[in-house]
Amino acid sequence: MTSTAFEEIPIIDLSNATSKDPALRRSLAADIRNACVTVGFFYVKNHGIPEEVINKAVGGAERFFSLPIETKMKLDIHASPNFKGYTALLGENVNLNNKGDLHEAFDIGWESEEPVHPDGAMVGRNVWPDNLPGFREDVLAYYDAAVRLGLLLFPLFALALDLPEDFFADKVTKQAAIVRLLHYPPLPLQPMEGVEGIGAHTDYECFTILWQQDDTPALQVMNTDGKWIDATPIPGTLVLNLGDQLARWTNDVFKSTVHRAINRTGKRRYSIPLFFGTDYNVVLEPLPGCVSPDNPAKYEVVTAGEYVKSRLEATYAQSRM
């Protein structure tokens, strides 16, 4: 039997995302639907995030991760009530069959003076390093640009699901988006058992917008045959992949695809994902048209925030011990 598993990741041009011609928007949404149903990953070009904004954020990441470990640990994410701050090497483990992930990270969300919600919602203040001029401003500029892109994508996902374009508008009012600066040191020449840059996993939110370094490939995506497909960096593009929230909402019509990152280049690697989720109390129950006798409901109904919170707690639990 001929395999139907994908062997490459499509490239989608977002030039018509805001076209006044609904036929052009629907054509773009059809391309997105095909990628979501068959792969769960796609590159986007003409995405609208200026190169200067990207470069400044990457430069900020390089400066931050060059700080002494004692300085970075003052912002330890394990001390945060809202999953903001610094994660040290092996400080998280997304694949519970592994021993830890060989990267360090710095997480921020929407800049809010609101106190952390008593139910543990991922809102509230960010934490920032002292004496790193321009770092906060440069990272927030990238955050704002990536959030604008994410908000541009939701109407296209709605069209791809044959829903009104504004279907998601009242479900993404709290900017439930997290930017993560990532630094992957080169893997040791002698492989460490159970240690990868980031182990095989799916993302937790609706979708992820990823900037990855052009000259340092590491991202791999698993197809339905269990084969790892390289998501080779393509200059001028970002990678977009679906997460568990959208997969649960669509009853797996849209795919949240397993992926990992292994840095075998011998060089340092930097990347910047933005994880875009819905508001905390949005109920993830199957969308219209996503349940049928041939595709019955697969998941327990949960709120979006409780799902992400439970996954984050499991990710960091090992390194709290």
C-alpha positions as CSV (number, residue, x, y, z in Angstrom):
1,M,0.0,0.0,0.0
2,T,1.3,3.5,-0.9
3,S,2.0,5.6,2.1
4,T,0.1,8.9,2.5
5,A,2.5,10.3,5.1
6,F,3.9,13.7,4.3
7,E,7.6,14.0,3.3
8,E,7.9,17.8,3.2
9,I,6.4,20.8,4.9
10,P,4.4,23.2,2.7
11,I,5.2,26.9,2.3
12,I,2.2,29.3,2.5
13,D,2.3,32.9,1.4
14,L,0.3,35.2,3.7
15,S,0.2,38.1,1.3
16,N,-3.6,37.8,0.9
17,A,-4.4,37.4,4.6
18,T,-5.9,40.9,4.8
19,S,-7.2,41.1,1.2
20,K,-10.5,42.8,0.7
21,D,-11.4,40.1,-1.7
22,P,-13.1,37.3,0.3
23,A,-12.3,34.8,-2.5
24,L,-8.6,35.4,-2.0
25,R,-8.9,35.0,1.8
26,R,-10.8,31.7,1.3
27,S,-8.2,30.4,-1.1
28,L,-5.5,31.1,1.4
29,A,-7.6,29.5,4.1
30,A,-8.0,26.4,1.9
31,D,-4.2,26.1,1.7
32,I,-4.0,26.4,5.4
33,R,-6.7,23.8,5.9
34,N,-4.8,21.3,3.7
35,A,-1.6,21.8,5.7
36,C,-3.4,21.5,9.0
37,V,-5.2,18.3,8.1
38,T,-2.2,16.5,6.5
39,V,0.9,17.9,8.3
40,G,0.1,20.1,11.2
41,F,3.1,22.3,10.2
42,F,3.8,24.9,7.5
43,Y,6.2,27.6,6.7
44,V,4.8,31.2,6.3
45,K,6.3,33.9,4.1
46,N,5.3,37.5,3.8
47,H,4.4,37.2,7.5
48,G,4.8,40.9,8.4
49,I,7.4,40.8,11.2
50,P,10.2,43.2,10.2
51,E,13.7,41.7,10.0
52,E,15.0,44.5,12.3
53,V,12.6,43.4,15.0
54,I,13.7,39.8,14.7
55,N,17.4,40.7,14.8
56,K,17.1,42.8,17.9
57,A,15.2,40.1,19.7
58,V,17.8,37.5,18.7
59,G,20.6,39.9,19.8
60,G,18.8,40.3,23.1
61,A,18.7,36.5,23.5
62,E,22.4,36.2,22.8
63,R,23.2,38.8,25.5
64,F,20.8,37.3,28.1
65,F,22.1,33.8,27.8
66,S,25.7,35.0,28.0
67,L,25.0,36.3,31.5
68,P,26.5,34.4,34.5
69,I,24.3,31.5,35.6
70,E,24.0,33.1,39.0
71,T,22.4,36.2,37.5
72,K,20.0,34.1,35.3
73,M,18.9,31.9,38.2
74,K,17.6,35.0,40.1
75,L,14.8,34.8,37.5
76,D,14.2,31.0,38.0
77,I,10.9,30.0,36.4
78,H,10.4,27.5,39.2
79,A,10.0,30.4,41.6
80,S,7.4,32.0,39.4
81,P,3.7,31.6,40.1
82,N,2.8,32.2,36.4
83,F,5.5,30.3,34.5
84,K,7.6,33.3,33.6
85,G,11.4,33.6,33.7
86,Y,14.5,31.5,33.2
87,T,14.9,27.8,32.7
88,A,18.4,26.4,33.1
89,L,19.9,23.5,31.0
90,L,18.0,20.3,31.8
91,G,15.5,22.4,33.7
92,E,12.5,20.9,31.9
93,N,11.6,17.7,30.3
94,V,8.9,17.6,27.7
95,N,9.4,13.9,26.9
96,L,8.9,12.1,30.2
97,N,10.8,9.1,28.7
98,N,13.9,11.3,28.6
99,K,16.1,12.7,31.4
100,G,15.9,16.4,30.4
101,D,16.1,18.9,27.6
102,L,19.5,20.4,26.7
103,H,18.5,24.0,26.2
104,E,18.0,27.1,28.4
105,A,15.0,29.4,28.0
106,F,13.5,32.7,29.0
107,D,9.7,33.1,29.0
108,I,7.6,36.2,28.9
109,G,3.9,37.0,28.3
110,W,1.7,40.0,28.0
111,E,3.0,42.8,30.1
112,S,0.3,43.1,32.7
113,E,0.2,44.7,36.2
114,E,-2.7,42.4,37.1
115,P,-1.9,40.0,40.0
116,V,-1.6,36.4,39.3
117,H,-5.1,34.8,39.2
118,P,-5.8,32.6,42.2
119,D,-6.5,29.6,39.9
120,G,-2.9,29.8,38.6
121,A,-3.7,31.3,35.3
122,M,-0.6,32.3,33.3
123,V,-1.1,36.1,33.7
124,G,0.6,38.8,35.7
125,R,3.9,40.4,35.6
126,N,7.0,39.3,33.7
127,V,10.4,39.2,35.3
128,W,13.3,40.9,33.7
129,P,17.1,41.0,34.3
130,D,18.8,44.1,35.7
131,N,21.5,46.0,33.8
132,L,20.7,44.6,30.4
133,P,19.8,47.9,28.5
134,G,17.3,47.5,25.7
135,F,16.6,43.9,26.4
136,R,13.0,44.3,27.7
137,E,12.1,46.7,24.9
138,D,13.6,44.5,22.1
139,V,11.9,41.3,23.3
140,L,8.5,43.0,23.8
141,A,8.7,44.5,20.3
142,Y,9.1,41.0,18.9
143,Y,6.3,39.8,21.2
144,D,3.9,42.5,20.0
145,A,4.7,41.8,16.3
146,A,4.2,38.0,16.8
147,V,1.0,38.5,18.6
148,R,-0.3,40.7,15.8
149,L,0.5,37.9,13.4
150,G,-1.2,35.4,15.6
151,L,-4.4,37.5,15.7
152,L,-4.2,37.8,11.9
153,L,-4.2,34.0,11.6
154,F,-7.3,33.2,13.7
155,P,-9.8,34.4,11.1
156,L,-8.0,32.2,8.5
157,F,-8.2,29.2,10.8
158,A,-11.9,30.0,11.2
159,L,-12.4,30.1,7.4
160,A,-10.4,26.9,7.1
161,L,-13.0,25.3,9.5
162,D,-15.9,26.8,7.6
163,L,-16.8,29.0,10.5
164,P,-17.4,32.8,10.5
165,E,-14.2,34.7,10.3
166,D,-14.7,36.3,13.7
167,F,-15.5,33.0,15.4
168,F,-12.3,33.2,17.6
169,A,-12.4,36.9,18.3
170,D,-14.2,36.7,21.7
171,K,-12.0,33.7,22.7
172,V,-8.6,35.5,22.4
173,T,-9.2,38.7,24.3
174,K,-6.6,38.2,27.1
175,Q,-3.5,37.8,24.9
176,A,-2.8,34.3,26.2
177,A,0.5,34.1,24.3
178,I,4.0,33.3,25.6
179,V,7.2,34.1,23.9
180,R,10.2,31.9,24.7
181,L,13.8,32.8,23.9
182,L,15.7,29.5,23.5
183,H,19.4,28.7,23.4
184,Y,20.6,25.2,22.4
185,P,24.2,24.5,23.0
186,P,25.8,21.9,20.6
187,L,25.1,18.4,21.7
188,P,28.2,16.7,23.1
189,L,30.3,14.5,20.8
190,Q,29.4,11.6,23.1
191,P,25.6,11.4,23.1
192,M,24.0,11.7,26.5
193,E,21.4,8.9,26.9
194,G,17.9,10.4,27.3
195,V,19.0,13.9,26.6
196,E,18.0,15.9,23.4
197,G,17.8,19.6,22.6
198,I,14.1,19.3,23.3
199,G,12.5,15.8,23.3
200,A,9.6,14.6,21.2
201,H,6.4,16.4,22.1
202,T,3.4,18.3,20.9
203,D,2.8,22.0,21.8
204,Y,0.0,22.8,24.3
205,E,-1.7,25.9,22.9
206,C,-3.6,26.6,19.6
207,F,-0.6,27.2,17.5
208,T,3.1,28.2,17.6
209,I,4.9,30.8,15.5
210,L,8.6,29.9,15.4
211,W,11.6,31.9,14.3
212,Q,14.6,29.6,13.8
213,Q,18.2,30.4,12.9
214,D,18.9,30.1,9.2
215,D,22.2,28.3,9.5
216,T,21.6,26.0,12.4
217,P,19.0,23.3,11.5
218,A,17.6,21.2,14.4
219,L,13.8,21.0,14.2
220,Q,12.3,17.7,13.1
221,V,8.7,16.7,12.6
222,M,7.3,13.2,12.8
223,N,5.0,12.0,10.0
224,T,2.3,9.3,10.3
225,D,4.8,6.6,9.4
226,G,6.9,7.5,12.4
227,K,9.7,9.1,10.2
228,W,11.4,12.3,11.2
229,I,11.1,15.0,8.6
230,D,13.6,17.9,8.8
231,A,12.0,21.3,9.1
232,T,15.1,23.0,7.5
233,P,15.2,26.7,8.0
234,I,14.2,28.7,5.0
235,P,15.3,32.4,5.0
236,G,12.5,34.9,5.2
237,T,10.0,32.4,6.6
238,L,8.6,31.4,10.0
239,V,7.4,28.0,11.0
240,L,3.8,27.6,12.2
241,N,2.6,24.4,13.9
242,L,-0.7,23.5,15.5
243,G,-0.9,22.7,19.1
244,D,-3.2,20.6,21.3
245,Q,-5.8,23.2,22.0
246,L,-6.8,23.4,18.3
247,A,-6.4,19.7,17.9
248,R,-8.8,19.0,20.8
249,W,-11.2,21.7,19.5
250,T,-11.3,20.1,16.0
251,N,-11.4,16.6,17.4
252,D,-8.1,15.9,15.6
253,V,-9.3,17.1,12.2
254,F,-6.4,19.5,12.6
255,K,-3.2,17.8,13.6
256,S,-1.0,18.6,16.6
257,T,2.1,16.9,15.3
258,V,5.0,15.5,17.4
259,H,8.3,17.3,16.9
260,R,11.7,17.6,18.5
261,A,14.9,19.7,18.2
262,I,18.4,18.1,18.1
263,N,21.3,20.5,17.5
264,R,24.0,18.4,15.8
265,T,25.6,21.4,14.0
266,G,28.5,21.9,16.5
267,K,27.3,25.5,16.9
268,R,25.0,27.4,19.3
269,R,21.4,27.6,18.2
270,Y,18.9,30.2,19.0
271,S,15.1,30.1,18.3
272,I,12.1,32.1,19.4
273,P,8.7,30.4,19.5
274,L,5.5,32.3,20.4
275,F,2.9,29.9,21.8
276,F,-0.6,31.4,21.2
277,G,-3.5,30.0,23.3
278,T,-7.0,31.0,23.9
279,D,-8.4,32.8,27.0
280,Y,-8.1,30.7,30.2
281,N,-11.8,29.8,30.6
282,V,-12.6,28.9,27.0
283,V,-14.1,25.5,26.9
284,L,-12.4,23.1,24.5
285,E,-15.4,21.1,23.1
286,P,-15.6,19.8,19.5
287,L,-16.4,22.5,17.0
288,P,-19.3,22.2,14.6
289,G,-18.6,19.7,11.8
290,C,-15.7,18.0,13.6
291,V,-17.7,15.1,15.2
292,S,-19.4,12.4,13.1
293,P,-20.2,8.7,13.4
294,D,-16.9,8.1,11.7
295,N,-15.1,10.5,14.0
296,P,-16.7,10.5,17.4
297,A,-15.5,12.8,20.2
298,K,-12.1,11.8,21.4
299,Y,-11.3,14.1,24.3
300,E,-12.7,15.0,27.7
301,V,-14.1,18.6,27.6
302,V,-11.7,20.9,29.6
303,T,-11.0,24.6,29.7
304,A,-8.1,25.8,27.7
305,G,-6.2,27.3,30.7
306,E,-6.5,24.2,32.9
307,Y,-5.2,22.0,30.0
308,V,-2.1,24.2,29.4
309,K,-1.5,24.6,33.2
310,S,-1.6,20.8,33.7
311,R,0.9,20.2,30.9
312,L,3.3,22.9,32.1
313,E,3.2,21.5,35.6
314,A,4.1,18.1,34.3
315,T,6.9,19.5,32.2
316,Y,8.6,21.2,35.1
317,A,7.8,18.7,37.8
318,Q,10.9,16.6,37.3
319,S,13.3,19.5,37.8
320,R,11.5,20.6,41.0
321,M,12.5,17.4,42.7
